[in-house]
Amino acid sequence: MWSIIFNAILILQQHYHGGFYGFQFDWHDANVMETLVNVMDVNHSTQYMYVVEEMYEYQNTTMMENWMYNDDLLWFSHSWLRAYQLTGNTTYLGRSVDLFNNVAESWDNSTCDGGVYWNKYDTYKNAITNELFIQAAKGL
């Protein structure tokens, strides 16, 4: 099983561009980073810490605050929380909290008896965004 995981990581790393995987900060990048953190945790390794550090530097706060999709922000909140859990680096925890708080501003009680919207345009609420929100709240 590990050989399959490591081969998949090698393929993913071919698409890494010094701070992102070419997906422009959507949920793909967040999930790849979290996977790398999990692999490092299981293997007691720091092999991919450069990816975590570069992604943190590449994602400036202004861009993340202007990102319009709450589900993507929450995927990143989860990833940064996981990076904090692995490293103890409170900078990563701070990023996770900031992203969560940014999404929490979208909370609305008037539709569906509560919840956060999928995007900053308040077009609709969906299950995955609210499930991610609950999970992030629990983790934080």
N, C-alpha and C positions, 0 to 999 in steps of 0.2 A: 504494500500500500504506500509506504513512504517513497518508493521510487517513482510512483505515479505522481505524488504530490510534488516532489522535487523537480520532476520533468515539467510539470505544469508551471511551476515557479520560474524555471529557466525560460520557458516560452513567454510568460508574462513579462519577465525582465527585458526581453527583446523589445518590448513596447514602452519601456520606461524612458522618460525624457527629463530627468533631473528635477523632479517635483510633481510630475503627474504622468499618467499612463495614456495620454492622448484623448481622454474622455471629457476634458474641461470641467473637472470637479463635480461630476455627478456621482451617483451611487456606486458605479463600477470602481472608481478610484478608492472610495472609502472602504469598500469590501475587499479589494486587493490588499490595501494597507492592513486591515484587520487580520486578514489571513496570514500575512507575513509576520505580524506580531504574535499570532497564535503559534505559528511554526517555531519562531524563536523561543517562545515560552516552553513549548514541549521539548525542544532540543537544548535548552539552556544555552542559547547562542545569542550573539549580537550581530549576526551576519548581515541582516537587512536593516539595521538601525539607521544607516545612511539614508535609506528611503524615507523612514519616518521623519528624520531631521530635515531632509530636503523638502518633503511635502509640507511640513510645518512652515518652513521659510517661504516656500512658494505661495502658500495660501495667505496672502495678507488679509488682515481683518476687514479692510474696506471691501474687498471683493466678496468675502463671505457674507458680510452684512447686506450687500446688494444682490445676493443670489436669491432668486425668486421662488425656489422650490423647497418647501419645508421638509419633504421626505429626504431629499439629498442632504440637507443640513443635519437632519437627525441621524442619517447613516454615518456622517462624519462625527457627530457627537459621540456615537457609539465607538467609533474607531479611536478617537482621542482618549476616551475613557479607558479603553483597553490598553492603549499605549501607556497611559499613566499607571495602570495596574501592573504592567510589566516592569516599568522603569522607576516608578516613584517620582517621576519628574512632574512637579505641580504645574508647570507651564502647559503640559498636555491636558491636565485636569481643567485648568482655566479655560482652555479653548473649548473643551467639551461643555462646560457650564455656559460659556458665552453663546455657543450655538443653540443650546437648549433654551436659554432665556430668549434668544432672538425668535425662536419658533413659538415659545409660550405667549408672546405678544399677539399671536394669531388666534388665541383662544376666543371662542365665541359661544355664548349660551343660546342664542336665538335660533340656531339651526341644529337639528338632530339632538336637541337637549344637551348640547355642549360638545367640545372638541376643538381641534385645530384644523385649519384649512390646509389643503394640499399645497397651495401656492400663496404668494403674497397678494394676488389679485382677488382672493376670497371667492373663487369660483365654485368650489365644492369641497366637501370633506370626504375622505376615503378611509378605509379600514387600515391600510398599511401605515399611513402617516400617523394615525392615532395610536396604533399598536407600537410603533417606534417611539412615539412620545411617552407612552406609559412605561415602556421598557427603559428609556433613558432616565425618566424620573425615578424609577426604582433603582437603577444603577448609581445614579448620582446621590 
